[in-house]
């Protein structure tokens, strides 16, 4: 790290709710946020934002004539960004930068436009401008009236943590003193779910169950971090999460970014990483820098709930932390995999654990809990073997 980076605010809208208080409350129980939905005439589990949050998004949509044509990915990002900037006390005159990405972008709107095109043989006027990936950051910047740089990108499931990397780079360069970073995703559409099912990674577990507190295999459709599972159990979730980054150590910081790492590995095929996730080994080692690995108290894993994905990341952690394994956790057993937004939701969990000095375990992954939480590592990786690791400190 060239200089300390402060996280002065973090905000999300997710299956956990629409505030940090909502999220922390739900992390105190062993209940997942999945509900059964009929998709293409078959039952599947998904993790939706709660009803109250949906009402807020609908109010946002109706608040401006221009917003009525926007996809949920954009509206989720605007909603979370408004709250984050308010928490941090930023003003439009600060000319802060915005980098909010998405793996899939305007999924629902794109599918709707394409369906209409197939029926009518011509495209609607706004089909291109409302489905470009640049929509997210540009609309957030418009909504917040900042004149700073705006960047949108897609690096699949590590998108949000790559936004953090970009924010750090801008701050370290001196080209900006404040950057809003994160990811947004609204992937709960029939075509997107069908794509995951085609990869044979979507959960088929316990479709006669809803929310449960009992710790049994049937009670958790997504078995993220269950290293003995016999089938893939990924479940999709939706939401957005953003963080306010500022150069230097700020008095109002929720946490500090102490290190960062990134790596890409040559793929064996289109969707896999190596069995010992060499990309994660390199990204975690880079994030640690000169810090003794024994000083890492916990890792919030990417752990998508697939057999190979969970196990390869675990093997990488064993390689890097051979002398003393940190406590391991993930939130995907609870909120599902929100693709490009997932990395920042993991950062949110890490920040909450640092603030409250309470480790949030995975109910079915037995291990000892750390006595204190000073340093937490957050991992994310996506198709393309593009791993990112962010080291957070109290």
Secondary structure, DSSP 8 states (H G I E B T S, - for coil): --S-EEEEEEEEEETTBSSHHHHHHHHTSS----EEEEETTEEEEEE---HHHHHHHHHHHHTSGGGGG--HHHHHHHHHHHHHHHHHT--GGG--EEEEE-SS-SHHHHHHHHHHHHHHSS--TTTTTTTSTTHHHHHHHHHHT--S-EE----GGGHHHHHHHHHHHHHHHTS-SEEEEEEEE---SHHHHHHHHHTT-B--S-TT--S--S-SGGG-S--TT-TT-SS--B-EE-EEEEEEEEES--TT-SEEEEEEEEEE---SSTT---TT-HHHHHHHHHHHTTS-GGG--EEE----S-HHHHHHHHHHHHHHTSSS--EEE-SHHHH-B-GGGHHHHHHHHHHHHHHHT-----TTS-----S--SEEEEEE--TTTEEEEEEEE-
